[in-house]
């Protein structure tokens, strides 16, 4: 299926050799390392502290009790697995169609995509997506709104519309106090594959999300130029809106597929969706596929365990969607390489499959994302993060007060503001709070409020 196109300022197709740049913001590297540049990216992410902390960050449901459901870490690992499969299928097909591409790094895009998938949620704060809203709300509805006159407009939009995607780019590239230059020092290819929304917050207009804070704009532009990614438009403020790196579509599709299917499986484990409902939703992805239903019936004769049956349906559903989005990419590769592809790969699936996915999303919104357990964790996030934002913002902005001076001492050295302006000081607080786990945020909140400290 051919995707919709948008007009680009550049008609020259992007080049895979440039897109897969192994350059880093920091030049430090081990010349004798047996791993490729992209394998080192993957390993740096998976061994990092921010990645490990994802195990105690909410995905959708409250962190596991007696029933294990996904957290940000398990979600990221699964997205990386799905993304790797999508990239392998696409690379194999593109090289078969254009053999000279075999001499490029295209056969390594599975590692690049997997690394970007691992990192895609690193900027998300505690308590799921409600954490993003809680930070933004401090500046739109809370005490932080009084600071507007102290922050330039182009920077203020970063605060009132805090975005986890932009925060992931900052986490990976910013030189925090006492840390090495270049952040994680990843390759430009891996970083660019992560930028889902290649434009800043200010001037984004009606676009709901953005991918880079004002503080990282210079590094972002350098990244786009190094990878040869064209400007496709100008936003309302005159900022460049770049095309997406082609690998972004694979990362995005892997995330879309994973959360939709896995949230249904988690909802089944928690009894939010019945077995009949869950089976019906997953089987709807295979409607009119007689061969699959014959296969399913053979499996069901052997497998009688309900959870194992759901796991089977989950795996086959993911496989079907992986094949489908991979075909969309290959069918639209010319438009994608020109920077003219509009929307996501999932948006361009065949009409019946899109209708089925939309129905699954509708059920998920009604029965999963609005379930009382999910709402309660969101409300907790608003209260806890709102309080921490209030306390630590006052501490960095008014350190002359005794209480604030003591509170500021709790900020780790790496989150020390590197400039004396209000924006930089507030960013240091957001860096600290957004990197917390749910459990640490809750613990710190209780300690500051004198709750359950003994």
C-alpha positions in Angstrom: 0.0 0.0 0.0 1.4 3.4 -1.0 1.6 5.9 1.8 0.6 9.6 1.7 3.4 12.0 0.9 4.3 15.5 2.2 6.2 18.1 0.2 9.9 18.3 1.1 12.3 21.3 0.7 14.7 18.7 -0.7 14.1 16.3 -3.6 17.4 14.4 -3.2 16.9 11.0 -1.6 18.7 10.3 1.7 21.7 8.0 1.4 22.0 4.9 3.6 25.8 5.3 4.0 25.3 8.8 5.5 22.2 7.8 7.4 24.1 5.0 9.2 26.9 7.3 10.4 29.1 5.9 13.1 30.3 9.3 14.2 29.7 10.2 17.9 29.3 13.4 19.9 32.4 12.2 21.8 35.3 10.7 19.9 36.4 8.4 22.6 36.3 4.8 21.6 38.2 1.5 22.0 39.9 0.8 18.7 40.4 -2.8 19.6 36.8 -3.6 20.5 35.5 -6.7 18.7 32.0 -5.2 18.6 30.7 -3.0 15.8 29.9 0.6 16.5 26.2 -0.2 16.7 26.7 -3.2 18.9 28.5 -0.9 21.4 25.5 1.5 21.3 23.2 -1.4 22.2 25.5 -2.5 25.1 26.0 1.0 26.4 22.2 1.4 26.7 21.5 -2.0 28.3 24.2 -1.6 30.9 23.3 1.9 31.8 21.7 3.0 35.1 18.8 4.9 33.4 17.9 1.8 31.5 18.0 -0.4 34.6 15.8 2.1 36.5 13.1 1.4 33.9 12.3 -1.8 35.8 10.7 0.3 38.5 8.8 2.7 36.2 5.1 2.1 35.4 4.2 1.1 31.9 0.4 1.1 32.2 -0.6 -0.9 35.3 0.7 -0.5 38.8 4.1 -2.2 39.3 3.8 -6.0 39.8 2.3 -7.5 42.9 1.3 -11.1 42.9 0.6 -10.9 39.1 3.5 -9.8 36.9 2.7 -7.2 34.3 4.9 -5.1 32.2 7.1 -2.2 33.4 9.0 0.2 31.3 12.0 -2.2 31.2 10.2 -5.3 30.0 8.3 -3.2 27.5 11.5 -1.7 26.1 13.1 -5.2 25.8 10.1 -6.5 23.9 10.0 -3.4 21.6 13.7 -4.0 20.8 12.9 -7.7 19.9 10.1 -6.7 17.6 12.1 -3.8 16.1 15.0 -6.1 15.4 12.6 -8.5 13.5 11.1 -5.7 11.4 14.6 -4.3 10.5 15.9 -7.7 9.5 13.0 -8.3 7.2 13.3 -4.9 5.6 17.1 -5.1 5.2 16.9 -8.5 3.6 14.3 -7.3 1.1 16.1 -4.0 0.2 19.4 -5.8 -0.3 17.7 -8.4 -2.5 16.2 -5.6 -4.6 19.3 -3.5 -4.7 22.4 -5.8 -4.3 24.9 -2.8 -4.1 23.3 -2.0 -0.7 25.0 -5.1 0.7 28.2 -3.1 0.8 26.6 -0.5 3.1 25.9 -0.9 6.8 22.3 -1.8 5.9 22.7 -5.3 7.1 23.3 -3.9 10.6 20.2 -1.9 10.9 18.6 -4.5 13.1 21.1 -3.6 15.8 20.6 0.1 15.3 16.8 -0.3 15.5 17.1 -2.5 18.6 19.3 0.0 20.4 16.9 2.9 19.6 14.0 0.7 20.8 15.8 0.1 24.1 16.3 3.8 24.5 12.9 5.1 23.4 11.4 5.4 26.9 14.5 6.5 28.8 13.1 10.0 29.1 9.8 9.0 30.5 9.3 10.1 34.2 7.8 7.9 36.9 4.1 6.9 36.9 3.6 6.3 33.2 2.4 9.0 30.8 0.7 10.8 33.7 4.1 11.7 34.9 4.6 13.8 31.8 1.3 15.6 32.5 2.2 16.1 36.1 5.4 17.9 35.3 3.7 20.0 32.7 0.8 20.8 35.0 3.1 22.2 37.6 3.9 25.0 35.1 0.4 25.4 33.7 -1.8 24.9 36.8 0.5 24.8 39.8 2.9 27.3 41.5 5.3 27.0 38.5 3.0 29.2 36.3 4.3 32.2 38.2 7.7 31.6 36.7 6.6 32.4 33.1 8.0 35.9 33.1 11.4 34.5 34.1 11.8 32.1 31.2 12.1 33.0 27.5 9.1 31.9 25.4 11.1 29.4 23.3 12.2 27.7 26.5 8.9 28.0 28.4 7.2 25.7 25.9 9.6 22.9 26.9 8.3 23.2 30.5 4.5 23.6 29.9 4.5 20.8 27.4 7.1 18.4 28.9 7.8 15.6 26.5 9.4 12.3 27.3 10.7 11.9 23.7 12.7 15.1 23.9 13.9 14.1 27.4 15.2 10.8 26.0 17.3 12.7 23.5 18.6 15.0 26.3 19.3 12.0 28.6 21.4 10.4 25.8 23.3 13.5 24.6 23.6 16.0 27.5 26.9 16.2 29.5 25.6 16.1 33.0 27.9 17.5 35.7 30.9 15.2 36.3 29.9 13.0 33.3 31.7 12.6 30.0 31.1 14.8 27.0 28.5 13.5 24.6 26.3 11.8 27.2 26.1 8.1 26.3 28.3 8.9 23.3 26.1 6.9 20.9 26.5 6.9 17.1 24.6 9.5 15.2 22.7 6.7 13.4 21.2 5.3 16.7 20.4 8.8 18.0 18.6 9.8 14.8 16.7 6.6 14.8 15.2 7.6 18.2 14.0 11.1 17.1 10.3 10.4 16.4 9.3 14.1 16.2 12.3 15.9 14.5 11.5 19.5 15.6 11.5 21.6 18.8 8.6 22.5 21.1 8.4 26.2 20.2 6.5 26.8 17.0 5.2 23.2 16.7 1.7 24.5 16.2 -1.0 21.9 16.2 1.4 19.0 16.5 0.8 17.2 19.8 4.4 16.2 20.5 8.0 17.2 19.7 11.4 15.6 19.9 14.0 18.1 21.2 14.3 20.7 23.9 15.6 24.1 23.3 18.7 23.2 25.3 19.6 20.4 22.8 18.7 22.2 19.6 22.3 22.8 18.5 23.2 19.1 18.9 20.0 18.1 17.2 20.7 20.2 14.1 24.3 18.8 14.0 22.9 15.3 14.2 20.4 15.9 11.3 23.1 17.4 9.1 25.6 14.7 9.8 23.0 12.0 8.8 22.0 13.9 5.7 18.4 14.3 6.8 16.6 17.0 4.8 14.5 19.9 6.0 10.9 19.3 4.9 9.2 22.4 6.3 9.5 25.4 8.6 7.4 25.6 11.7 5.5 28.7 12.9 8.6 30.1 14.5 10.8 29.5 11.5 12.5 26.5 13.0 13.5 23.6 10.7 11.2 20.6 10.6 13.3 17.7 9.4 12.3 14.5 7.8 12.4 11.4 9.9 15.4 9.1 9.8 14.0 6.0 7.9 14.7 3.8 10.9 12.4 5.9 13.1 9.4 4.3 11.3 10.6 0.8 12.3 11.2 1.9 16.0 7.7 3.5 16.0 6.0 0.5 14.5 7.7 -1.9 17.0 6.4 0.3 19.9 2.9 0.6 18.5 2.7 -3.2 18.0 4.1 -4.1 21.4 2.1 -1.9 23.6 -1.2 -2.6 21.9 -0.8 -6.4 22.0 1.0 -6.6 25.4 -1.5 -4.3 27.2 -4.3 -6.7 26.2 -2.3 -9.7 27.5 -1.6 -7.8 30.8 -5.3 -6.9 31.1 -6.2 -10.5 30.7 -3.7 -11.6 33.5 -5.3 -9.0 35.8 -8.8 -10.1 35.0 -9.7 -6.8 33.4 -10.4 -8.5 30.1 -12.0 -12.0 30.1 -10.4 -14.8 28.2 -13.2 -14.7 25.6 -12.7 -10.9 25.1 -8.9 -11.3 24.8 -9.1 -14.2 22.3 -11.7 -12.3 20.2 -9.5 -9.2 20.0 -6.4 -11.1 19.0 -8.2 -13.4 16.6 -9.7 -10.4 14.9 -6.3 -9.7 13.5 -6.5 -13.1 11.7 -10.0 -12.8 10.3 -10.6 -14.6 6.9 -7.2 -16.5 7.3 -8.3 -20.1 7.1 -4.8 -21.4 7.2 -4.1 -19.6 10.5 -7.3 -20.9 12.1 -6.4 -24.5 11.1 -3.0 -23.9 12.8 -4.6 -22.4 15.9 -7.0 -25.4 16.2 -4.1 -27.8 16.1 -2.2 -25.8 18.8 -5.4 -25.6 21.0 -5.8 -29.4 20.9 -2.3 -29.7 22.5 -2.3 -26.6 24.7 -5.1 -26.3 27.2 -3.6 -23.8 29.6 -5.4 -20.5 29.1 -2.4 -18.3 29.6 -0.4 -20.3 27.2 -3.1 -20.0 24.6 -3.2 -16.2 25.0 0.6 -16.2 24.7 0.3 -18.1 21.5 -2.2 -15.6 20.1 0.0 -12.8 21.3 3.0 -14.2 19.4 1.1 -14.9 16.2 -0.5 -11.5 16.3 2.9 -9.8 16.6 4.3 -11.8 13.8 1.4 -10.9 11.5 1.8 -7.2 12.2 5.6 -7.4 11.9 5.3 -8.8 8.4 2.6 -6.3 7.5 4.5 -3.1 8.6 7.7 -4.4 7.0 5.8 -4.7 3.6 4.5 -1.1 4.0 8.1 0.2 4.5 9.4 -1.7 1.5 6.5 -0.6 -0.7 7.1 3.0 0.3 10.9 3.1 0.5 11.3 5.7 -2.3 8.9 8.1 -0.6 10.5 7.4 2.8 14.0 8.0 1.5 12.9 11.3 0.0 11.5 12.4 3.4 8.0 12.6 2.0 6.2 9.7 3.8 3.4 10.9 6.0 2.2 9.2 9.2 3.3 5.8 10.6 3.8 2.4 9.0 0.8 1.2 11.0 -1.3 4.0 9.6 -0.7 2.6 6.1 -1.8 -1.0 6.7 -4.6 -2.4 4.6 -8.1 -1.0 5.5 -9.4 -4.2 7.2 -6.4 -4.5 9.5 -6.5 -0.8 10.4 -10.2 -1.2 11.3 -9.3 -4.1 13.5 -6.5 -2.2 15.2 -8.7 0.8 15.8 -11.3 -1.5 17.4 -8.6 -3.0 19.7 -7.5 0.6 20.6 -11.1 1.5 21.4 -11.6 -1.4 23.7 -8.2 -0.7 25.3 -9.2 2.9 26.0 -12.6 2.0 27.4 -11.6 -1.1 29.5 -7.8 -0.8 30.1 -6.6 2.8 30.2 -9.6 4.0 32.1 -9.6 1.1 34.6 -9.6 2.3 38.2 -6.2 0.7 38.9 -4.7 2.8 36.0 -6.5 6.0 37.1 -5.3 5.6 40.7 -1.7 5.3 39.7 -2.1 8.4 37.5 -3.6 10.4 40.3 -0.8 9.2 42.6 1.7 10.4 40.0 0.1 13.8 39.8 0.2 14.3 43.5 3.7 12.9 44.2 5.5 14.5 41.2 3.6 17.8 41.7 4.8 18.0 45.2 8.4 17.2 44.3 8.4 19.7 41.5 7.2 22.4 43.9 9.7 21.6 46.7 12.8 21.3 44.5 12.0 24.2 42.2 11.8 26.4 45.2 15.0 25.0 46.5 17.1 25.8 43.4 15.4 29.2 42.8 15.6 30.4 46.4 18.6 28.6 48.0 19.2 31.4 50.5 16.4 30.0 52.7 17.6 27.4 55.2 15.1 24.7 54.4 15.7 25.2 50.6 19.4 25.0 51.1 19.1 21.7 52.9 16.7 20.4 50.3 18.9 21.4 47.4 21.7 19.4 49.0 19.7 16.3 48.2 20.1 16.9 44.5 22.9 14.6 43.2 26.0 16.5 41.8 25.2 15.4 38.3 22.0 17.4 38.3 23.7 20.7 39.2 22.5 23.5 37.0 25.3 24.4 34.6 24.0 28.0 34.0 22.5 30.5 36.3 19.3 31.2 34.4 15.8 30.0 35.6 15.4 27.6 32.7 18.6 25.8 33.4 17.8 25.6 37.1 14.3 24.2 36.4 15.8 21.7 33.9 18.1 20.4 36.6 15.1 19.7 38.8 13.2 18.0 35.9 16.3 15.9 35.1 16.4 14.7 38.7 12.7 14.0 39.0 12.1 12.5 35.6 14.9 10.0 36.2 13.4 8.7 39.4 11.7 5.3 39.7 8.1 5.2 40.9 9.3 3.7 44.2 12.0 6.3 44.8 9.7 9.2 44.0 7.1 7.8 46.4 9.7 7.2 49.1 11.2 10.7 48.8 7.7 12.2 48.8 6.9 10.4 52.1 10.2 11.4 53.7 9.7 15.0 52.9 6.1 14.9 54.2 7.2 12.9 57.4 5.1 9.9 56.4 6.2 6.4 57.3 9.8 7.4 58.0 10.3 5.2 61.0 
